[in-house]
Amino acid sequence: MPAEIDPNLIVCLNGEFISLREARVGILTHALHYGTGVFEGIRAYWSDAEHQLFLLRPLEHYRRWKQNCGILRIDVPMTAESATDITLELLRRNRFRTSVYIRPLAFKSAERVGVATDAEDSFAIIAMPFGEYLRSDKGLHAGVSSWRRIDDNAIPARAKICGAYVNSALASDDARRSGFDEAILLNESGHVAEGATCNLFMVRDRKLITPPVTENVLEGITRDCVMTLARREVGLDVIERPIDRSELYICDELFLTGTAVGIAPVVRVDHRPVRDAAIGSLTQTIRQLYFDAVLGRLRAYRKWIVPVVSLELEEEPHASSLAGSHGR
Ligand SMILES: Cc1ncc(COP(=O)(O)O)c(C=O)c1O
């Protein structure tokens, strides 16, 4: 993650394009006190080969955002298609020529004390340059957390609710302080749920296994990409079934998936090597396929990506004074 974020970045707040410096909320905002927001994380990957920025599966992200907002009864006043259009506009105004992370956030915005929600909702979309989230080229050392994954009947893990990320923050913080790169959380039944900010896959006997969406996991879009690529391009059986903790210690390969982490191999769990503690060959293959797909190198998966840069407008001066001051 970049150390500093440029305050001149252009962001979208309630449909208006303004600078990050100007985009402010009051300290009594409901979501700030009670966690009543729903967010998304979307990537756009820069391809040097095509001199193009590719936005990855925006419609799927925005459909999930709207569905999840419905769980908290937050109204997002636009369709997934128009949210995608706003995002394209935002990326173009910022003139990014590097890989980018996009953070849509919808939240309860009334400024008052009291946990009951009302109909005052706001939304923001922020895009920022973004590199690797976890340094995973040599493989990660993950630790099973003593914190349990939040249960659907407490705070739905599938809903990407701001307040739910206290669970992820507690687990990540503990994991890092104990010398691990990432936490793996078990659910209340004691089965493996997911990483603090990512889904989990294990390989056993050339079968790819991941917990079903009813195990208190986020219904990951990278998870869906991986399942599709593994089935169609590698011919693997992909099985959704509960995973026991001790299976992590005896599996052949293990990896984590997410918009931010991409596909991150895990080579050690709880101080035990996964197989011979080297990145597994199926993990390597799926990871390569994923990066080929998101960079537009696989024709069959061009449908996952939306080009951002209008090449014919490339040389024209930029119309917006805000974008001009950002100067990318
Ligand atoms: C808890 C959690 N699980 C899984 C994921 C992966 O989901 P996706 O692949 O849609 O980014 C994320 C990240 O968004 C997450 O926060």
The ligand as an SDF file (V2000), in Angstrom:
LIG
                    3D

 16 16  0  0  0  0  0  0  0  0999 V2000
  -12.9020  -10.9760    4.4680 C   0  0  0  0  0  0  0  0  0  0  0  0
  -12.6240  -11.0620    3.0030 C   0  0  0  0  0  0  0  0  0  0  0  0
  -12.6920  -12.2620    2.3970 N   0  0  0  0  0  0  0  0  0  0  0  0
  -12.4540  -12.3980    1.0840 C   0  0  0  0  0  0  0  0  0  0  0  0
  -12.1140  -11.3080    0.2920 C   0  0  0  0  0  0  0  0  0  0  0  0
  -11.8750  -11.5080   -1.1710 C   0  0  0  0  0  0  0  0  0  0  0  0
  -12.9530  -11.0280   -1.9430 O   0  0  0  0  0  0  0  0  0  0  0  0
  -12.7380  -10.4790   -3.4120 P   0  0  0  0  0  0  0  0  0  0  0  0
  -12.0490  -11.5510   -4.1490 O   0  0  0  0  0  0  0  0  0  0  0  0
  -14.0940  -10.2150   -3.9210 O   0  0  0  0  0  0  0  0  0  0  0  0
  -11.8910   -9.2680   -3.2870 O   0  0  0  0  0  0  0  0  0  0  0  0
  -12.0220  -10.0440    0.8810 C   0  0  0  0  0  0  0  0  0  0  0  0
  -11.6630   -8.8710    0.0940 C   0  0  0  0  0  0  0  0  0  0  0  0
  -12.4390   -8.2280   -0.5050 O   0  0  0  0  0  0  0  0  0  0  0  0
  -12.2990   -9.9140    2.2640 C   0  0  0  0  0  0  0  0  0  0  0  0
  -12.2460   -8.7240    2.8750 O   0  0  0  0  0  0  0  0  0  0  0  0
  1  2  1  0
  2  3  1  0
  2 15  2  0
  3  4  2  0
  4  5  1  0
  5  6  1  0
  5 12  2  0
  6  7  1  0
  7  8  1  0
  8  9  2  0
  8 10  1  0
  8 11  1  0
 12 13  1  0
 12 15  1  0
 13 14  2  0
 15 16  1  0
M  END
$$$$
